[in-house]
Amino acid sequence: MKDTPVTEREIRAVYLAMMAVLGLSALDQSIVATALPRIVADLGGMAHLSWVVTAYVLASTATMPLYGKLADQYGRRPMIFAAMGAFLLGSALCGLSQNMTQLIVFRALQGVGAGGFLPLAQIIIADIIPPAERGKRMGMVPVVYAATSLLGPVLGGLITDALSWHWTFYVNLPVGAVAFYAIARALHKEKVHHAHRVDYLGSVLMTGSITSALLVLALGGTEWAWDSLQVQLCSALAVVLGAWLAVHVRKAPEPVLPPDLFGNRTFNIASVVMALTFMGLMGATVFFPLFFQVVMGSSPASSGLLTVAMMIGLVGSSMLSGRRLARTGKYKGVQLGGLVAALAAFSTLALGMEAGWGYWVIEPAIFLLGAGLGLVMPNMTIAVQNALPLPRRGVGTAMLTFFRSLGGLLGVTGSGAMLARSLHIHGVKAVAAVGPGVSVLPSTVAVYRHAIAGIFGAGALLVLLGLIVLWFLPEIPLAGHKSD
C-alpha cells in the first residue's frame, strides 16, 4: 500500500483489520436471519419479509464491481472507509426503523456498504502480500465465514431475547467502530498513479442493468410470476442498459468496466469457472436442511449441525492449499483436484439421496464437497490477481467476486424452479414446516427425495463443465515465489 516496504507487523495489522470487516458483514447476515420472526411480530408486513434479505443481497451484489473500479481510481483506503460508513449508517437506521418499508430501505443501504467488504479485503491483502504467500492468508477467509455462520444464530437468539431485535443491528456499531479504528491505524494512504475520472454514466448503466437482472433472478417465480409485467420490464431494462453499457465502455476514456479486462484469458476462464461452481454449489446446498428434515426426518436443529461437515472440509482444505501454494507456487493442479473432489461429492450425494443411503454416505460426501471447494476459491482469486496489472487488479477482483455471487443467485433460482416443477407435476404441496409432531406422507417424501437428488445431479453437471473450462486455465508463475 505504500512506496516503502511493508513490515510484517503492518501486514498483520492490516490483515486482522480486514478479517474484522469480513466478520462484521458475515455475522450481521446470520444474526438478522435469526431475528426475522420477532421483527415481523413487531413491525408487521409479513408479505414483504423476504425483501429484508433480498434488498441486502441485491444491493451488495450490484455494487461489487463498482467498488473495484473506484478502488483502482481513488485508492483502497477511501473506498473501504466509504463501504464501512454506508454499512454502519444503514445498521443504525435499521435499528431505528418504525415499519417494514423503512427497514427494507435501510437494509439496502447496509448492502451498499457490505458490497465492498469482500472484494476490497481481497484487493488490499493482494496489495501488501506477494501471490506466493497470499494463499496462507486467504485461507483464513473461509474460517471467518464458518465461525460467524455458527456463532451468528446463537448470538442473534440471545440478543433478541435479552434486549430486542433492534440490537441485532446496533451491535454492528461498536464492532464496526473498532474495525474502523484498526483500519485507520493499519492501512496507510497509498499513491494512486492512474486517472481520477469517474465514469458516472457507465456506473449508472452497470448498476442499473445488474440490479434489473438480479431482481428477475431473485423474485422471478416466487413473488413475481415469470410471465408478469414486472419480470418483463426488468428483463427488458437489463438487456437495454447492458447493451448501452457495452457500447459506452468502448468509447469512454476511463470506463467503469474496462474492455481490456475481458481480453485477459485467466480472468475470463476464472469467471466462468467460479460462476459455474457456485451455480451448482448454492443451487444444491440450499436444500440440505430441507432434505435432512423432510426426507431423513431430522429436527431443524440437527439439520443445521449436519451441514457443519462441509464447513470443516472447506476451512481445512483452504488452509492446507495456502501452505502448498507458498511451497510450490502452483495453483492449477490444486484447483483441478478440488473440482474433481467436488464432482465426486455431488455425484455421490445425488446417487445416495435417490437410493436412500444413510448418513454414513451423505456426511462424508458433504465433507468432501467442502474440501474440494476450499481448494478452488482462494487459489482462483490469487490466479486472477497474479495475471492482472495493478491498475486492473481492483476491478478484476471485484468482478470475479460478482460472477461468483451471480452464479449463486442463478443456482438458487434454477434449483428452486426445478423443485417447484417436480412438486407441481406430482401434485404435491410444499412442506411448510417440519418438527416434532409434524408428519409427512411417504409419497411426499419420495417426491422430495427424487427432486433434491435431481438438483444435486444438475450440480454435478455444472461442476463437470467448470472442470472442463478450468483445464484451459494458464499456469502463470506467481510473483514473489522463490522459483522466479
C-alpha positions as CSV (number, residue, x, y, z in Angstrom):
1,M,0.0,0.0,0.0
2,K,3.0,2.3,0.4
3,D,6.0,3.0,-1.7
4,T,8.3,1.9,1.2
5,P,8.4,-1.8,2.1
6,V,5.6,-3.1,4.3
7,T,6.7,-4.7,7.5
8,E,5.4,-8.0,8.9
9,R,3.8,-6.1,11.8
10,E,1.9,-3.8,9.4
11,I,0.8,-6.7,7.3
12,R,-0.5,-8.5,10.3
13,A,-2.4,-5.3,11.5
14,V,-4.0,-4.8,8.0
15,Y,-4.9,-8.4,7.7
16,L,-6.6,-8.6,11.1
17,A,-8.5,-5.4,10.3
18,M,-9.7,-6.9,7.0
19,M,-10.8,-10.1,8.8
20,A,-12.7,-8.0,11.3
21,V,-14.6,-6.3,8.4
22,L,-15.5,-9.6,6.8
23,G,-16.6,-11.0,10.1
24,L,-18.8,-8.0,10.7
25,S,-20.6,-8.5,7.4
26,A,-21.0,-12.2,7.7
27,L,-22.1,-12.0,11.4
28,D,-24.8,-9.4,10.5
29,Q,-26.5,-11.7,8.0
30,S,-26.8,-14.7,10.3
31,I,-27.8,-12.7,13.3
32,V,-30.5,-10.8,11.4
33,A,-31.9,-14.1,9.9
34,T,-32.5,-15.4,13.4
35,A,-34.3,-12.2,14.5
36,L,-36.7,-12.1,11.5
37,P,-39.7,-13.7,13.2
38,R,-39.5,-11.2,16.1
39,I,-39.1,-8.3,13.6
40,V,-42.3,-9.4,11.7
41,A,-44.2,-9.7,15.0
42,D,-43.2,-6.1,15.9
43,L,-43.4,-4.3,12.6
44,G,-45.9,-6.4,10.7
45,G,-45.5,-6.7,6.9
46,M,-45.2,-10.5,6.7
47,A,-45.9,-10.3,2.9
48,H,-42.7,-8.2,2.5
49,L,-40.5,-10.3,4.8
50,S,-38.3,-11.7,2.0
51,W,-37.4,-8.2,1.0
52,V,-35.4,-7.7,4.3
53,V,-33.0,-10.3,2.9
54,T,-33.4,-9.6,-0.8
55,A,-32.7,-5.9,-0.6
56,Y,-29.4,-6.5,1.2
57,V,-28.3,-9.2,-1.3
58,L,-29.3,-7.2,-4.4
59,A,-27.6,-4.0,-3.2
60,S,-24.4,-5.8,-2.1
61,T,-24.1,-7.8,-5.3
62,A,-24.9,-5.0,-7.6
63,T,-22.2,-2.6,-6.1
64,M,-19.3,-5.1,-6.0
65,P,-17.9,-4.2,-9.5
66,L,-18.2,-0.5,-8.8
67,Y,-16.1,-0.8,-5.6
68,G,-13.3,-2.5,-7.5
69,K,-13.1,0.2,-10.2
70,L,-13.3,3.1,-7.7
71,A,-10.6,1.4,-5.6
72,D,-8.3,1.4,-8.7
73,Q,-9.0,5.1,-9.3
74,Y,-9.1,6.6,-5.9
75,G,-7.3,4.0,-3.7
76,R,-8.3,1.3,-1.4
77,R,-8.3,3.3,1.9
78,P,-11.1,5.8,1.0
79,M,-13.3,3.1,-0.5
80,I,-13.1,0.8,2.5
81,F,-14.0,3.8,4.7
82,A,-16.9,4.6,2.4
83,A,-18.1,1.0,2.5
84,M,-17.9,0.8,6.3
85,G,-19.6,4.2,6.6
86,A,-22.6,3.1,4.5
87,F,-22.8,-0.2,6.3
88,L,-22.7,1.3,9.8
89,L,-25.1,4.1,8.9
90,G,-27.5,1.5,7.5
91,S,-27.2,-0.6,10.6
92,A,-28.1,2.4,12.9
93,L,-31.1,3.3,10.7
94,C,-32.2,-0.3,10.6
95,G,-32.3,-0.4,14.4
96,L,-34.4,2.8,14.4
97,S,-36.9,1.5,11.8
98,Q,-40.6,2.0,12.7
99,N,-42.1,0.0,9.8
100,M,-41.2,-2.7,7.3
101,T,-40.7,-0.2,4.4
102,Q,-38.1,1.7,6.4
103,L,-36.3,-1.5,7.4
104,I,-36.1,-2.7,3.7
105,V,-34.7,0.6,2.5
106,F,-32.1,0.8,5.2
107,R,-31.2,-2.9,4.7
108,A,-30.4,-1.9,1.1
109,L,-28.2,0.9,2.4
110,Q,-26.4,-1.7,4.5
111,G,-26.0,-3.9,1.4
112,V,-24.4,-1.0,-0.5
113,G,-21.7,-0.9,2.1
114,A,-21.3,-4.6,2.5
115,G,-20.9,-5.0,-1.3
116,G,-17.4,-3.6,-0.9
117,F,-16.2,-5.7,2.1
118,L,-15.1,-8.9,0.4
119,P,-13.6,-7.5,-2.9
120,L,-11.8,-4.7,-1.1
121,A,-10.4,-7.0,1.6
122,Q,-9.1,-9.3,-1.1
123,I,-7.6,-6.3,-3.1
124,I,-6.0,-4.8,0.0
125,I,-4.4,-8.2,1.0
126,A,-3.2,-8.6,-2.6
127,D,-1.5,-5.2,-2.4
128,I,0.7,-6.0,0.6
129,I,1.3,-9.7,0.3
130,P,3.1,-11.4,-2.7
131,P,0.9,-14.0,-4.6
132,A,3.1,-16.9,-3.5
133,E,2.4,-16.1,0.2
134,R,-1.2,-14.9,-0.3
135,G,-2.7,-18.4,-0.1
136,K,-1.9,-18.8,3.5
137,R,-3.7,-15.5,4.3
138,M,-6.6,-16.0,2.0
139,G,-7.2,-19.4,3.6
140,M,-8.4,-17.7,6.7
141,V,-11.4,-16.1,4.9
142,P,-13.4,-19.3,5.0
143,V,-12.6,-19.6,8.7
144,V,-14.2,-16.3,9.3
145,Y,-17.3,-17.2,7.5
146,A,-17.5,-20.6,9.1
147,A,-17.1,-19.2,12.6
148,T,-19.8,-16.5,12.0
149,S,-22.2,-18.9,10.5
150,L,-22.0,-21.0,13.7
151,L,-22.0,-18.1,16.2
152,G,-24.5,-15.8,14.4
153,P,-27.7,-17.8,15.0
154,V,-26.8,-18.3,18.7
155,L,-25.9,-14.6,19.2
156,G,-29.0,-13.5,17.3
157,G,-31.2,-15.5,19.6
158,L,-29.5,-14.3,22.7
159,I,-29.6,-10.6,21.7
160,T,-33.2,-10.8,20.6
161,D,-34.3,-12.4,23.8
162,A,-32.2,-10.4,26.2
163,L,-32.6,-7.0,24.6
164,S,-34.7,-6.6,21.4
165,W,-34.4,-7.2,17.6
166,H,-33.2,-3.6,17.3
167,W,-29.9,-4.6,18.9
168,T,-29.2,-7.2,16.2
169,F,-28.4,-4.1,14.2
170,Y,-27.0,-1.8,16.9
171,V,-24.4,-4.5,17.8
172,N,-22.7,-3.6,14.5
173,L,-21.8,-0.1,15.7
174,P,-19.3,-0.8,18.4
175,V,-17.8,-3.8,16.5
176,G,-17.6,-1.6,13.4
177,A,-16.0,1.3,15.3
178,V,-13.2,-1.0,16.4
179,A,-12.7,-2.3,12.9
180,F,-12.8,1.3,11.5
181,Y,-10.1,2.4,14.0
182,A,-8.0,-0.6,13.2
183,I,-8.1,0.1,9.5
184,A,-7.3,3.8,10.1
185,R,-4.3,2.8,12.1
186,A,-3.0,0.0,9.9
187,L,-3.9,0.9,6.4
188,H,-1.7,3.7,5.1
189,K,-2.7,6.1,2.4
190,E,-1.3,4.9,-0.9
191,K,-0.3,6.9,-4.0
192,V,-2.6,6.4,-6.9
193,H,-0.7,6.5,-10.2
194,H,-3.6,6.5,-12.7
195,A,-6.6,8.6,-13.8
196,H,-9.0,10.2,-11.4
197,R,-12.0,10.3,-13.7
198,V,-15.3,8.7,-12.6
199,D,-17.4,7.2,-15.4
200,Y,-20.7,8.3,-14.0
201,L,-22.8,7.2,-17.0
202,G,-21.1,3.8,-17.1
203,S,-21.6,3.4,-13.3
204,V,-25.4,4.1,-13.6
205,L,-25.7,1.8,-16.7
206,M,-23.8,-1.1,-15.0
207,T,-25.6,-0.8,-11.6
208,G,-29.0,-0.5,-13.4
209,S,-28.5,-3.4,-15.6
210,I,-27.1,-5.6,-12.9
211,T,-29.9,-4.7,-10.4
212,S,-32.6,-5.3,-13.0
213,A,-31.2,-8.7,-13.8
214,L,-30.8,-9.6,-10.1
215,L,-34.4,-8.6,-9.4
216,V,-35.6,-11.1,-12.1
217,L,-33.4,-13.8,-10.6
218,A,-34.3,-13.1,-7.0
219,L,-38.0,-12.6,-7.4
220,G,-39.0,-14.4,-10.6
221,G,-41.1,-17.5,-10.0
222,T,-41.7,-16.5,-6.3
223,E,-43.1,-13.1,-5.7
224,W,-43.3,-12.3,-9.4
225,A,-44.7,-14.8,-11.9
226,W,-42.3,-15.5,-14.8
227,D,-44.8,-14.0,-17.2
228,S,-45.6,-11.0,-15.1
229,L,-45.2,-7.4,-16.2
230,Q,-42.5,-6.8,-13.5
231,V,-40.3,-9.6,-14.9
232,Q,-40.8,-8.5,-18.5
233,L,-40.0,-4.8,-17.7
234,C,-36.9,-5.7,-15.6
235,S,-35.7,-8.2,-18.2
236,A,-36.1,-5.6,-20.9
237,L,-34.3,-2.9,-18.8
238,A,-31.4,-5.3,-18.1
239,V,-30.9,-6.0,-21.8
240,V,-31.2,-2.4,-22.9
241,L,-28.9,-1.0,-20.2
242,G,-26.5,-3.9,-20.7
243,A,-26.3,-3.2,-24.5
244,W,-25.9,0.5,-23.9
245,L,-23.1,-0.2,-21.4
246,A,-21.3,-2.5,-23.9
247,V,-21.3,0.4,-26.5
248,H,-20.3,3.0,-23.9
249,V,-17.3,1.3,-22.4
250,R,-15.7,1.1,-25.9
251,K,-15.8,4.9,-26.2
252,A,-15.3,6.2,-22.6
253,P,-11.7,7.3,-21.8
254,E,-11.7,5.6,-18.4
255,P,-14.7,3.2,-18.4
256,V,-16.2,1.7,-15.2
257,L,-15.8,-1.7,-16.8
258,P,-12.5,-1.7,-18.9
259,P,-12.9,-3.8,-22.1
260,D,-9.3,-5.0,-21.9
261,L,-10.2,-6.8,-18.7
262,F,-12.2,-9.3,-20.8
263,G,-9.2,-9.7,-23.0
264,N,-7.3,-11.5,-20.2
265,R,-7.6,-15.3,-20.6
266,T,-7.1,-16.0,-17.0
267,F,-9.8,-13.6,-15.9
268,N,-12.3,-15.0,-18.4
269,I,-11.7,-18.6,-17.5
270,A,-11.7,-17.9,-13.8
271,S,-15.0,-16.0,-14.0
272,V,-16.7,-18.8,-15.9
273,V,-15.4,-21.5,-13.5
274,M,-16.4,-19.6,-10.4
275,A,-19.9,-18.8,-11.8
276,L,-20.5,-22.5,-12.8
277,T,-19.1,-23.8,-9.5
278,F,-21.2,-21.5,-7.3
279,M,-24.3,-22.1,-9.5
280,G,-24.0,-25.8,-8.7
281,L,-23.0,-25.2,-5.0
282,M,-25.6,-22.7,-4.0
283,G,-28.3,-24.3,-6.1
284,A,-27.9,-27.7,-4.4
285,T,-26.7,-26.9,-0.8
286,V,-29.5,-24.6,-0.1
287,F,-31.7,-27.7,0.0
288,F,-29.6,-29.6,2.6
289,P,-31.8,-28.6,5.5
290,L,-34.9,-29.4,3.6
291,F,-33.5,-32.9,2.6
292,F,-32.5,-33.7,6.2
293,Q,-35.8,-32.6,7.7
294,V,-38.3,-33.8,5.1
295,V,-36.6,-36.9,3.7
296,M,-34.3,-38.0,6.6
297,G,-36.7,-36.9,9.4
298,S,-34.1,-34.8,11.3
299,S,-35.1,-31.9,13.6
300,P,-34.4,-28.3,12.4
301,A,-31.6,-28.0,14.9
302,S,-30.0,-31.3,13.9
303,S,-30.2,-30.4,10.2
304,G,-28.1,-27.4,10.8
305,L,-25.4,-29.4,12.6
306,L,-25.4,-32.0,9.8
307,T,-24.0,-29.4,7.3
308,V,-21.1,-28.4,9.6
309,A,-19.0,-31.1,7.9
310,M,-18.9,-29.0,4.7
311,M,-17.6,-26.1,6.6
312,I,-14.9,-28.2,8.3
313,G,-13.8,-29.6,4.9
314,L,-13.8,-26.1,3.4
315,V,-11.7,-24.5,6.1
316,G,-9.2,-27.3,6.4
317,S,-8.5,-27.6,2.6
318,S,-8.3,-23.8,2.3
319,M,-5.6,-23.6,4.9
320,L,-3.7,-26.6,3.6
321,S,-3.8,-25.4,0.0
322,G,-2.5,-22.0,1.0
323,R,0.6,-23.6,2.5
324,R,1.1,-25.8,-0.6
325,L,0.8,-22.7,-2.8
326,A,3.5,-21.0,-0.8
327,R,5.8,-24.0,-1.2
328,T,5.2,-24.9,-4.9
329,G,3.9,-21.7,-6.5
330,K,1.4,-23.8,-8.5
331,Y,-2.3,-23.2,-8.4
332,K,-3.9,-25.0,-11.3
333,G,-3.3,-28.6,-10.2
334,V,-4.8,-28.0,-6.8
335,Q,-7.9,-26.5,-8.3
336,L,-8.3,-29.3,-10.8
337,G,-8.1,-31.7,-7.8
338,G,-10.6,-29.6,-5.9
339,L,-13.2,-29.7,-8.7
340,V,-12.7,-33.5,-9.2
341,A,-13.4,-33.9,-5.5
342,A,-16.5,-31.7,-5.7
343,L,-17.7,-33.6,-8.7
344,A,-17.3,-36.9,-6.9
345,A,-19.2,-35.4,-3.9
346,F,-22.1,-34.1,-5.9
347,S,-22.4,-37.4,-7.8
348,T,-22.3,-39.4,-4.5
349,L,-24.9,-37.1,-2.9
350,A,-27.2,-37.4,-6.0
351,L,-27.0,-41.2,-6.0
352,G,-27.2,-41.5,-2.3
353,M,-30.3,-39.3,-2.0
354,E,-32.0,-41.1,-4.8
355,A,-31.2,-44.6,-3.4
356,G,-31.9,-43.7,0.2
357,W,-28.4,-44.2,1.6
358,G,-27.9,-43.2,5.2
359,Y,-25.8,-40.6,6.9
360,W,-22.7,-42.8,6.7
361,V,-22.5,-41.9,3.0
362,I,-24.1,-38.5,3.0
363,E,-21.9,-36.9,5.7
364,P,-18.5,-37.9,4.2
365,A,-19.7,-36.7,0.8
366,I,-20.7,-33.3,2.3
367,F,-17.2,-33.1,3.9
368,L,-15.6,-33.9,0.5
369,L,-17.7,-31.2,-1.2
370,G,-16.4,-28.6,1.2
371,A,-12.8,-29.8,0.9
372,G,-13.0,-29.7,-2.9
373,L,-14.3,-26.2,-3.0
374,G,-11.8,-25.0,-0.4
375,L,-9.1,-25.9,-3.0
376,V,-10.7,-23.8,-5.7
377,M,-11.9,-20.5,-4.2
378,P,-8.8,-18.8,-2.7
379,N,-6.5,-20.1,-5.4
380,M,-8.7,-18.8,-8.2
381,T,-8.6,-15.3,-6.7
382,I,-4.9,-15.4,-6.4
383,A,-4.6,-16.6,-10.0
384,V,-6.6,-13.7,-11.3
385,Q,-4.8,-11.1,-9.2
386,N,-1.4,-12.5,-10.4
387,A,-2.5,-12.3,-14.0
388,L,-3.7,-8.7,-13.9
389,P,-1.7,-5.5,-13.8
390,L,-2.0,-3.2,-10.8
391,P,-4.4,-0.7,-12.5
392,R,-6.8,-3.6,-13.2
393,R,-6.4,-5.6,-10.0
394,G,-9.2,-3.9,-8.1
395,V,-11.9,-4.2,-10.8
396,G,-10.8,-7.7,-11.7
397,T,-11.0,-9.0,-8.2
398,A,-14.4,-7.3,-7.7
399,M,-15.8,-8.7,-10.9
400,L,-14.6,-12.2,-10.0
401,T,-16.5,-11.9,-6.7
402,F,-19.5,-10.6,-8.6
403,F,-19.6,-13.5,-11.1
404,R,-19.3,-15.9,-8.1
405,S,-22.3,-14.2,-6.4
406,L,-24.2,-14.1,-9.7
407,G,-23.7,-17.8,-10.2
408,G,-25.0,-18.5,-6.7
409,L,-28.2,-16.5,-7.4
410,L,-28.7,-18.3,-10.7
411,G,-28.2,-21.6,-8.9
412,V,-30.7,-20.8,-6.2
413,T,-33.3,-19.6,-8.7
414,G,-32.8,-22.5,-11.0
415,S,-32.9,-25.2,-8.3
416,G,-36.0,-23.6,-6.8
417,A,-37.7,-23.7,-10.2
418,M,-36.7,-27.4,-10.5
419,L,-38.2,-28.3,-7.1
420,A,-41.4,-26.4,-7.8
421,R,-41.8,-28.0,-11.1
422,S,-41.3,-31.5,-9.7
423,L,-43.8,-30.8,-6.9
424,H,-46.3,-29.5,-9.4
425,I,-46.0,-32.5,-11.7
426,H,-46.7,-34.9,-8.9
427,G,-49.4,-32.7,-7.3
428,V,-47.6,-32.3,-4.0
429,K,-47.9,-29.2,-1.9
430,A,-44.7,-27.7,-0.5
431,V,-44.0,-28.7,3.1
432,A,-44.4,-25.5,5.2
433,A,-42.8,-26.7,8.4
434,V,-41.1,-29.8,9.8
435,G,-40.7,-30.5,13.5
436,P,-42.0,-32.5,16.4
437,G,-45.5,-33.8,15.8
438,V,-45.4,-32.9,12.1
439,S,-45.8,-36.0,9.8
440,V,-45.0,-36.1,6.1
441,L,-46.7,-38.6,3.8
442,P,-44.4,-41.2,2.3
443,S,-45.5,-40.2,-1.2
444,T,-44.4,-36.6,-0.4
445,V,-41.1,-37.8,1.0
446,A,-40.5,-39.8,-2.2
447,V,-41.2,-36.7,-4.4
448,Y,-38.8,-34.6,-2.4
449,R,-36.2,-37.3,-2.4
450,H,-36.3,-37.6,-6.2
451,A,-36.4,-33.8,-6.8
452,I,-33.5,-32.9,-4.5
453,A,-31.4,-35.8,-5.9
454,G,-32.0,-34.3,-9.4
455,I,-30.9,-30.9,-8.2
456,F,-27.6,-32.4,-6.9
457,G,-27.3,-34.3,-10.2
458,A,-27.6,-30.9,-12.0
459,G,-25.0,-29.5,-9.7
460,A,-22.6,-32.4,-10.7
461,L,-23.1,-31.4,-14.4
462,L,-22.3,-27.8,-13.7
463,V,-19.1,-28.7,-11.8
464,L,-18.1,-31.0,-14.6
465,L,-18.5,-28.1,-17.1
466,G,-16.4,-26.0,-14.7
467,L,-13.8,-28.7,-14.6
468,I,-13.6,-28.8,-18.4
469,V,-13.2,-25.0,-18.6
470,L,-10.6,-25.0,-15.8
471,W,-8.4,-27.3,-17.8
472,F,-7.6,-24.3,-20.1
473,L,-6.6,-22.0,-17.3
474,P,-3.0,-20.8,-17.9
475,E,-0.4,-21.5,-15.1
476,I,1.4,-18.2,-14.8
477,P,4.4,-18.2,-12.4
478,L,3.4,-16.4,-9.1
479,A,5.2,-13.1,-8.5
480,G,7.4,-13.3,-5.4
481,H,7.9,-17.1,-5.4
482,K,11.4,-18.3,-4.8
483,S,11.5,-20.1,-8.1
484,D,11.0,-16.9,-10.0
